[in-house]
Amino acid sequence: MHHDRLGRLIDRLLRRRRRRAAVHTDLIDASWHVDTDAICPDCLRWIRADDYVRRNAFDLLEHEICPPASARTRL
């Protein structure tokens, strides 16, 4: 009887875990498109609506393809 209750408890916990995993399997697209007038501080080009962008440490929009400031070397 003790093993039967333990088995049901384990089954219940596994079912809960599966339900939670199913909820959190959505893919998140971290790439952004924006509808605002902005200039990329790295390449000094306009950011268009179809460009992929990210926010930098100063909360400015920059192109996703431009290297981040930490990756650039000073000449």
TORLUM-89067 format. One line per 4 residues: their letters; for each residue x, y, z of N, C-alpha, C, CB. Coordinates in nm, 4 decimals. Each point is the difference from the previous one (the first is absolute). Glycine has a CB too. Layout:
# residues N
A) X/Y/Z/X/Y/Z/X/Y/Z/X/Y/Z ~ ...
This chain:
# residues 75
MHHD) 0.0817/-0.1193/0.0000/-0.0817/0.1193/0.0000/0.0860/0.1257/0.0000/-0.1789/-0.1259/0.1196 ~ 0.2874/0.1247/-0.0437/0.0888/0.1151/0.0059/0.0640/0.0274/-0.1359/0.0439/-0.0495/0.2415 ~ -0.0075/-0.0598/-0.3115/0.0611/0.0166/-0.1319/-0.1005/0.0529/-0.1016/0.1587/-0.1855/0.0530 ~ -0.2832/0.1467/-0.0382/-0.1045/0.0460/-0.0904/-0.0202/0.1515/0.0138/-0.1117/-0.2263/0.0143
RLGR) 0.1086/0.2770/0.1069/-0.0145/0.1442/0.0218/0.1211/0.0752/-0.0515/-0.1420/-0.0450/0.1999 ~ 0.2596/-0.0118/-0.1779/0.1225/0.0637/-0.0485/0.0004/0.0063/-0.1526/0.1239/-0.0824/0.2033 ~ -0.1676/-0.0252/-0.2672/-0.0071/-0.0031/-0.1466/-0.0965/0.1044/-0.0541/0.0545/-0.2428/0.0061 ~ -0.1709/0.2569/0.0581/-0.0968/0.1015/-0.0447/0.0540/0.1413/0.0191/-0.1863/-0.1568/0.0569
LIDR) 0.2571/0.1782/0.0538/0.0594/0.1311/0.0252/0.1047/0.0341/-0.1061/-0.0416/-0.0302/0.2460 ~ 0.1246/-0.0662/-0.2793/0.1030/0.0232/-0.1030/-0.0657/0.0264/-0.1345/0.1620/-0.1477/0.1241 ~ -0.2651/0.0706/-0.1581/-0.0715/0.0238/-0.1271/-0.0599/0.1395/-0.0054/-0.0508/-0.2437/-0.0140 ~ -0.0096/0.2860/0.1235/-0.0597/0.1337/0.0051/0.1060/0.1088/-0.0179/-0.1802/-0.0887/0.1509
LLRR) 0.2942/0.0718/-0.0848/0.1076/0.0991/-0.0141/0.0550/0.0040/-0.1420/0.0580/-0.0344/0.2401 ~ -0.0430/-0.0818/-0.3010/0.0499/-0.0032/-0.1380/-0.0988/0.0650/-0.0969/0.1266/-0.2096/0.0539 ~ -0.2574/0.1861/-0.0324/-0.1001/0.0641/-0.0865/0.0048/0.1517/0.0130/-0.1455/-0.2024/0.0211 ~ 0.1615/0.2523/0.1009/0.0118/0.1452/0.0201/0.1218/0.0556/-0.0707/-0.1147/-0.0224/0.2195
RRRR) 0.2251/-0.0488/-0.2070/0.1240/0.0457/-0.0636/-0.0159/0.0047/-0.1513/0.1335/-0.0965/0.1893 ~ -0.2003/-0.0043/-0.2461/-0.0215/-0.0009/-0.1451/-0.0883/0.1168/-0.0438/0.0247/-0.2497/0.0001 ~ -0.1289/0.2789/0.0803/-0.0875/0.1131/-0.0328/0.0762/0.1307/0.0036/-0.1946/-0.1243/0.0928 ~ 0.2775/0.1431/0.0081/0.0801/0.1233/0.0090/0.0960/0.0110/-0.1156/-0.0188/-0.0059/0.2473
AAVH) 0.0839/-0.1053/-0.2836/0.0953/0.0016/-0.1112/-0.0707/0.0363/-0.1298/0.1408/-0.1728/0.1160 ~ -0.2630/0.1248/-0.1355/-0.0749/0.0313/-0.1215/-0.0340/0.1475/-0.0065/-0.0934/-0.2309/-0.0010 ~ 0.0707/0.2933/0.1144/-0.0342/0.1421/0.0035/0.1218/0.0849/-0.0355/-0.1760/-0.0455/0.1745 ~ 0.2942/0.0051/-0.1351/0.1202/0.0801/-0.0167/0.0829/-0.0369/-0.1226/0.0013/0.0246/0.2439
TDLI) -0.0571/-0.0936/-0.3396/0.0753/-0.0369/-0.1183/-0.0195/0.0963/-0.1157/-0.0184/-0.2334/0.0731 ~ -0.0503/0.3442/-0.0511/-0.0176/0.0988/-0.1064/0.1351/0.0613/-0.0353/-0.2357/0.0489/0.0779 ~ 0.2571/-0.0302/-0.2060/0.1228/0.0644/-0.0443/-0.0125/0.1504/0.0157/0.0443/-0.1871/-0.1616 ~ 0.0601/0.2484/0.2094/0.0016/0.1446/0.0185/0.0949/0.0597/-0.1030/-0.0521/-0.0209/0.2486
DASW) 0.0022/0.1125/-0.3266/0.0826/0.0690/-0.0977/0.0564/0.1249/0.0656/-0.1375/-0.0895/-0.1940 ~ 0.2677/0.0910/0.2147/0.0629/0.1119/0.0692/0.0377/0.1131/-0.0963/0.0860/-0.1611/0.1708 ~ -0.1096/0.1420/-0.2980/0.0318/0.1034/-0.0973/-0.1158/0.0972/-0.0095/0.1470/-0.1584/-0.1284 ~ -0.1139/0.2839/0.1181/-0.1017/0.1046/-0.0018/-0.0020/0.0699/-0.1350/0.0268/0.0317/0.2473
HVDT) -0.1451/0.0125/-0.2848/-0.0191/0.0952/-0.1085/-0.0681/0.1205/0.0646/-0.0179/-0.1818/-0.1856 ~ 0.0529/0.2994/0.1421/-0.0591/0.1192/0.0599/-0.0605/0.0890/-0.1066/0.1649/-0.0116/0.1870 ~ -0.2606/0.0911/-0.1468/-0.0653/0.0958/-0.0892/0.0287/0.1422/0.0439/-0.1797/-0.1665/-0.0481 ~ 0.3024/0.1938/0.0811/0.0369/0.1325/0.0477/0.1174/0.0524/-0.0821/-0.0821/-0.0556/0.2330
DAIC) 0.0974/0.1862/-0.2358/0.1151/0.0597/-0.0663/0.1169/-0.0029/0.0969/-0.1474/0.1487/-0.1442 ~ 0.2502/-0.2224/0.1088/0.1177/-0.0094/0.0861/0.1228/-0.0201/-0.0880/-0.1373/-0.0963/0.1915 ~ 0.2494/0.1378/-0.1404/0.1287/-0.0184/-0.0672/0.0846/-0.0917/0.0859/-0.0121/0.2285/-0.1107 ~ 0.0724/-0.3281/0.0484/0.0860/-0.0933/0.0712/0.1255/0.0745/0.0450/-0.0892/-0.1972/-0.1344
PDCL) 0.1228/0.1949/0.2640/0.1184/0.0721/0.0467/0.1310/-0.0644/-0.0442/-0.1334/0.0741/0.1943 ~ 0.1281/-0.1975/-0.2428/0.1223/-0.0680/-0.0431/0.0375/0.0328/-0.1441/-0.0538/-0.1825/0.1594 ~ -0.0443/0.1694/-0.2510/0.0312/0.0222/-0.1420/-0.0537/0.1329/-0.0510/-0.0029/-0.2459/-0.0332 ~ -0.0749/0.3179/0.1140/-0.0576/0.1305/-0.0342/-0.0919/-0.0053/-0.1215/0.2024/0.1047/0.0960
RWIR) -0.2702/-0.2186/-0.1133/-0.0989/-0.0147/-0.1062/-0.1391/-0.0026/0.0625/0.1650/-0.1264/-0.1462 ~ -0.2650/0.1622/0.0659/-0.1376/-0.0046/0.0474/-0.0407/-0.1441/0.0263/-0.0545/0.2095/-0.1282 ~ -0.0233/-0.2291/0.2309/-0.0582/-0.1307/0.0289/-0.1352/-0.0050/-0.0693/0.1216/-0.0204/0.2244 ~ -0.1356/-0.0726/-0.3166/-0.1233/-0.0152/-0.0753/-0.0939/-0.0971/0.0715/0.1235/0.0484/-0.2146
ADDY) -0.2480/-0.0504/0.1731/-0.1001/-0.0849/0.0645/0.0297/-0.1486/-0.0161/-0.1666/0.1789/-0.0399 ~ 0.2389/-0.2182/-0.0658/0.0288/-0.1419/-0.0212/0.1367/-0.0424/0.0543/-0.1441/0.0108/-0.2016 ~ 0.2166/0.0792/0.2665/0.1294/-0.0340/0.0601/-0.0189/-0.0690/0.1346/0.1051/0.1952/-0.1174 ~ -0.0174/-0.2888/0.1455/0.0029/-0.0615/0.1330/0.0829/0.0890/0.0911/-0.0245/-0.2348/-0.0961
VRRN) -0.0292/0.2642/0.2144/0.0679/0.0924/0.0907/0.0073/-0.0585/0.1410/-0.0795/0.1947/-0.1386 ~ 0.1630/-0.1341/0.2205/0.0102/-0.0318/0.1422/0.0198/0.1303/0.0747/0.0971/-0.2307/-0.0458 ~ -0.1157/0.2281/0.1750/0.0269/0.1181/0.0838/0.1370/-0.0168/0.0624/-0.2469/0.0358/0.0484 ~ 0.3226/0.0734/-0.0449/0.1314/-0.0065/0.0633/-0.0107/0.0412/0.1469/0.1119/0.0494/-0.2214
AFDL) 0.0013/-0.0371/0.2884/0.0019/0.0311/0.1433/-0.0587/0.1380/0.0298/0.2013/-0.1456/0.0233 ~ -0.2017/0.2346/-0.1217/-0.0533/0.1350/0.0186/-0.1448/0.0107/-0.0474/0.2312/0.0907/-0.0271 ~ -0.2946/-0.2048/0.0015/-0.1392/-0.0096/-0.0431/-0.0218/0.0595/-0.1391/-0.0681/0.0102/0.2392 ~ 0.1729/-0.0060/-0.3197/-0.0118/0.0444/-0.1385/-0.0171/-0.1212/-0.0902/0.1407/0.2043/0.0476
LEHE) -0.2122/-0.1869/-0.1572/-0.0165/-0.1074/-0.0972/0.1221/-0.0053/-0.0902/-0.2510/0.0249/0.0067 ~ 0.2981/-0.1449/-0.0347/0.1093/-0.0182/-0.0961/-0.0289/-0.1247/-0.0821/0.1676/0.1132/0.1543 ~ -0.1084/-0.1192/-0.2737/-0.0205/-0.1151/-0.0871/0.0526/-0.1265/0.0670/0.0164/0.1482/-0.2031 ~ -0.0836/-0.2573/0.1794/0.0440/-0.1280/0.0544/0.1311/-0.0449/-0.0648/-0.2397/-0.0617/0.0445
ICPP) 0.2637/0.1026/-0.1680/0.1217/-0.0438/-0.0691/0.1219/0.0842/0.0372/-0.1432/-0.0791/-0.1873 ~ 0.1228/0.1958/0.2448/0.1132/0.0821/0.0438/0.0608/-0.0630/0.1252/-0.1053/0.2107/-0.0973 ~ 0.2374/-0.2192/0.1039/0.0591/-0.0603/0.1199/-0.0247/0.0878/0.1220/0.1758/-0.1102/-0.1414 ~ -0.1993/0.0490/0.2582/-0.0189/0.0804/0.1207/0.1277/0.0746/0.0362/-0.1720/-0.1632/0.0809
ASAR) 0.1574/0.2675/-0.0041/0.1152/0.0847/0.0343/0.1103/-0.0792/0.0689/-0.1544/0.1943/0.0207 ~ 0.1201/-0.2941/0.0575/0.1017/-0.0790/0.0697/0.0844/-0.0833/-0.0968/-0.1506/-0.0083/0.1991 ~ 0.0988/-0.0185/-0.3198/0.0742/-0.0798/-0.0978/0.0853/0.0850/-0.0917/-0.1805/-0.1674/0.0092 ~ 0.1548/0.2988/-0.0133/0.0781/0.0872/-0.0895/0.1336/0.0362/0.0650/-0.2133/0.0930/-0.0997
TRL) 0.3125/-0.0789/0.0166/0.1307/0.0429/0.0499/0.0237/0.1442/-0.0394/0.0895/-0.2347/-0.0148 ~ -0.0206/0.3039/0.0965/0.0281/0.1417/-0.0267/0.1252/0.0102/-0.0879/-0.1060/0.0699/0.2219 ~ 0.0995/0.0149/-0.3222/0.1146/0.0184/-0.0917/0.0977/0.0981/0.0529/-0.1435/-0.0531/-0.1887
